Amino acid sequence: MPSISFAGAKKRKTRHSGFTFTKARQEPGATMLGPAENGLLRLVDELLLNIIDHIDNQDALCSLSATCTRFQGLVEPYIWRKLEVLTGDHARNIATALDKRDDRTDYIQDLAIRYNDTYRDGVEELNHFLSLMSKLRHLHIESPCPNNVEWQHGGIYFDGYSRIDYTNLLAASVYPRSGMPMTLPMLQSCKLKLRYEGAWLTRRSDPTRTRFGRQQI
C-alpha cells in the first residue's frame, strides 16, 4: 500500500469551469417559494434545533433535510455526526458527499470503519477526508487479519491489508509538520482491531497467535 501523507492536507474543491456559484443567505421563516405563512418554518432556529435534537431516526433526519435549504443546514450536522462504514461502496458514497460540501467533514464526531475483506475496494477513498475531520472525537477501525484460516490454507495470497493508512494519519496527529495544523486535534479515542478466525482481536491479543503486516492493524 502506498504511503500517504496527511500533514497539512488541503480540502478538495469541486471545480466548475468559467462559473462561480454562491449560496444566497436565506432569512429565518423563508422557503424557496417565499416567506412561510405557517408550520415549522415560522419557528426560530433555536426551537427547530430543539425539535431536531429529539429525532433519533436517521431516515427521518435525511427526509427532513431534503425538504428545503433551511432544514438542510440545520439537520446535516445531526446526520453526519456519527457514521459507520461497512463496505467500499458505502465509503465511496460518503467520500463523494464530503467532496461536495467542505463543512460536512467538520460535522463528523464519531467514525467506525468496519468492513469484510470481500467488500474492501473503495474504503481507501476515505483516507483523504480523515485528516480533515477537525471535530472527530472517536475513531474505530476494524480490518481483516492475515492469520485467518482462508489465508493459511489453499494457497490464497493475502491482499487484505487495511485500506485505511492509519500509520501516517496518527503520526500527523502527534507530530505535525512545521507550520502545519495538527491532524485530528479533538480526537479522544482511537480503537484499532483485526479479525482472527471470526473473532475481533485488539493489539493486546496474544502475540504468539497474531502476526501483523506492514499496514495491518
C-alpha positions, 0 to 999 in steps of 0.5 A: 500500500502506498504511503500517504501523507496527511500533514497539512492536507488541503480540502478538495474543491469541486471545480466548475469551469468559467462559473462561480456559484454562491449560496444566497443567505436565506432569512429565518421563516423563508422557503424557496417559494417565499416567506412561510405563512405557517408550520415549522418554518415560522419557528426560530432556529433555536426551537427547530434545533430543539425539535431536531435534537429529539429525532433519533431516526436517521431516515427521518433526519435525511427526509427532513433535510431534503425538504428545503435549504433551511432544514438542510443546514440545520439537520446535516450536522445531526446526520453526519455526526456519527457514521459507520462504514461497512463496505467500499461502496458505502465509503465511496458514497460518503467520500463523494458527499464530503467532496461536495460540501467542505463543512460536512467533514467538520460535522463528523464526531464519531467514525467506525470503519468496519468492513469484510475483506470481500467488500474492501475496494473503495474504503481507501477513498476515505483516507483523504477526508480523515485528516480533515475531520477537525471535530472527530472525537472517536475513531474505530477501525476494524480490518481483516487479519492475515492469520485467518484460516482462508489465508493459511490454507489453499494457497490464497495470497493475502491482499487484505491489508487495511485500506485505511493508512492509519500509520501516517494519519496518527503520526500527523496527529502527534507530530505535525509538520512545521507550520502545519495544523495538527491532524485530528486535534479533538480526537479522544479515542482511537480503537484499532482491531483485526479479525482472527478466525471470526473473532475481533482481536485488539493489539493486546491479543496474544502475540504468539497467535497474531502476526501483523503486516506492514499496514495491518492493524 
